[in-house]
């Protein structure tokens, strides 16, 4: 795949050329991801989302890409398919680090390609930190890191661009190499239509267990970070509602209201 010149002004090679490592066995350390991503990740609607679950697996894919980049638009559908068929959201997570020209372009790109992962807030200092720490002089660039931010696999081998598919191939080997094949008893993938989605999950109640907020969803106790179904994660629990995250989009559940039977307003029979 032909690489496309990145829009970032500073090449990571000019900063830490000796520390640039690539491929399956190499790694480097960057600013701790937990601090970098904190309060800096948004869904496709631009709403802030909790980021703790992004570091809840052994692997996070940092996707440096842009709407204006033809090779990116060629690779992204392949990445989306890989994510959806190889345990994305469960065995690994991903986040977009955009090189687009505006926030609107970034969100348009996410919608058009149906990216199931969130993005780092456009134009933020957090995005710049990731660009400076992990990006290079070409996109699309995919960087596989562990929860500490150590690089496991990269789209570059030294200064040689080997492409993002190399990273997916490596990750596939690490997670077993087999696509998700639903069992006969598996539930169908939740619809992304909001009304259908919220009908699928019923909020039966809200409460506390010690200092922890809990919710009863479809009759089961859940807390923040609980995965209700593959890719469907409890993001937030408040005193009035629960937010679920699925494919980069938030869905809000409110407690189910049970209507009491109508009171019998007829007068009682007179004693005979």
N, C-alpha and C positions, 0 to 999 in steps of 0.2 A: 504493500500500500504506500502510495506516495505521501510523504508528510507535508503538512501545510504550515507555513511560518506562523509562529505564535505572535499575538499582539503585545505580550508582556515586554516591557522595556529592558528588563534585566534578565539575563540568562543565568540559570543556576550553575552552568558550567563555568562561567567567569568568576563565580563566587567561591565554589567549592569543587573545583575540577578534580582535585585529588580524591575527594570524598564521594564522587559520583560512582555508584555501583549499580549493577543491573542484574537482570536475569534471576534464576531460581535460587541461587545461594547467597547472593549479596545483600547487604543491608546498610542503612545509615540511620542516624538519629536526627530528629527534627524537633521543633517545638512540641511539647506534649499535646497530643490530639485532644484530650479531654478539655484542656483550657482553650485551645484554638477553636473548637467547635461549640463551646458553651454559648448558648443564646444566639447562635449565628446560623442556624439551619432553618430553612423555611420549606413549606410544601408548595405545590404548584399554584396555590392561590395567594401565596405571599405571607401566609400566617406562620408565626414562629411555632416550632415543634420541639418537644423534648428530644435531646440528643443522646441520652444515656444508652438507649437500646442499640444505637449505631456501633457502640464499642462492646456490645454484649456477646460477640462471637470472636473467633480467632482471626477473622479477616475483614478488612474494610478496603473497598476499591475507591480510590480518588480518581474521578473522571474529569480530566481537563479537556474541554470541548467548547464549541461555539456554533451558533446557528449559521453564521456566514461561511463556515468551513466545509467545502464539498466532501473531502475525505471523512470528516466527522459525521456528516449526514449519511454517508454510505455505511460507516461502521456502527452507528448508534442502533439501528434496528437489529443488528446481529447481537449487540450487547444486551438489548432489551429481551430478546428471545432467550439468550443464555441465562439471564437473571431469572426469568419466569420459569425455566425448565430445569434449573440446577440448584434450587433451594435458596434463591435470593430472598432476603428478609428473614431467613431462618438459619442457614449455614454460613451466610456472609451478608454484608450490607454494602451499599454503594452511596456515593454522594457526588453531585455535580459541582465542579468548580468552573464557573463560566468565564470565557474570554469574549463574551458578546459585547455589543456596543451600548446596550441599554438593558435595564431590568425587564422591560416589556418584551424585548427580543429573546431574553433568556426564558421567560415563562412561555412564550409562543413555541419555542424550541421544545420545551418539556412536554407541552400539550400535543404538538404535532407528532412527536415520536413516541408518545405514551410512556414516557420514562416513569417507572414505578418507584423511583428513589427520589429523595429530596435534594435540595441544592443549598450550598453555602450562600448566605445573603449577598446579593450583587453589590460590588463596589465596596465591600466592607474591608476593614483592616484584617479581619480573619481570612478573607479570601486572598488578600495580598500575601499574608504569612504563608499560606499553603502554596501559592504560586512561587514565592521566593524559596521555599524549603524543598518543594518536590517537582515543580514544573521545569521544563527545559525549553529548547528552541523550536519545538514542533508539536503540533496537535493533529489528530487526537492522541492524547497521552493517557494511559491507564497505569496507575501505580497501586500495587497491592501492599498494604501495610498491616501490621499487627496492632492491637489496642494501645501499645506504647508509642506508635508512630514510626516503628522501625520498618524500613522497606524490605519486602520479601521478594517482589518481582517488579520489573519496570519495562516500559516500552522502549528504553534505550539500553544499549550495551556499550558502556563507555560513551563515546560521542556518536556511535552508530545507531541509527534509528531502526529498530526491528519490529515496531508496531504493537498495537494493543492486543492483537489476537494472541501474541506470545504469552501475555499475562493471563488471559482466559484459559489458555491451554494448560498453563502451570496450575492455576487454581482448580481446574477440572481434575487434575491428577490428585491434588491434595484432598478433595472432598469425595473422591471415589470414582469420578468419571462417568457416573450414570445419571441420566436425566430423571426428574421426578415422574414416576408413572403412578397415577392415582390407583389405589386399590378399588375393587368393586364396591366396597363399603364407604369409600371416601365421599365426603360431601362435595357438591359442585363448587367451583370457585365463586366467591361472592360477586354479585353484580356491582359495577361501579355507579349504577344509578342510585342516587341518594335515598329515594323512597324505598326501593327494594332492599337496599343494604340495611337501613334502619329497621325494616320489618323482619329481617333475618336475625337480628340480635335484639333481644328484649331486656331492658334494664328493670329488674324486679325489685331492687332496693339498693340503698347506700348506707354505709356505716363506718365504724372504726374498729380496728383490732389493735389495741394498744395505741401507739402513735401513728399507726399506718391506716390510710384510707383504703377502704375496700368497697367493692360493688358486687352485686349478685346479678350476673348476666346469663340469661337462658338457664337459670336455676343453679349456676355454679359460682363459687366465690372467686373473684378476680381482684388483682391489685395492679398498680402501675408496672408496666413491662410484661404483663401476662399476654401470651399469644393465644388468642381464642381459636383461631384457625390459621393455617399457613399464611403468613404475611399480614394477618389482622392482629394488631397490637394495641393493648390498652395504653393510651398515651397520658391521659390526665383524668383524675377523679376529683370532683368538687362536691360541695354540699347539695348541688342542684342537678348536676349532669355528669356524664362521662364522655370523653373524647376518645374515639378509636382512630388509628392510623392505618391506611391501606393504600399501597401503591402511591405514596407521596401525598395522599389527600386525607383530610380529616372529616370524620363523620361523628355527629353529636347524638348521643342517646339521652333521653329524659325518662324519668321513672314512669313505669306503666301505671296508668290510672284505672283502678277497678271501680266500676260503677256499682253502687249499692242497689239492690233490688228496690223498685219503687214501693213506697209505703202504701199500705192499704188504707185508703182515706174513707172507706165506707163506714157508716156508723155501726157499732156492734149491735147484734140483735138484742132486742128487749127481752128481759126475763119474762117468761110466760107465768 
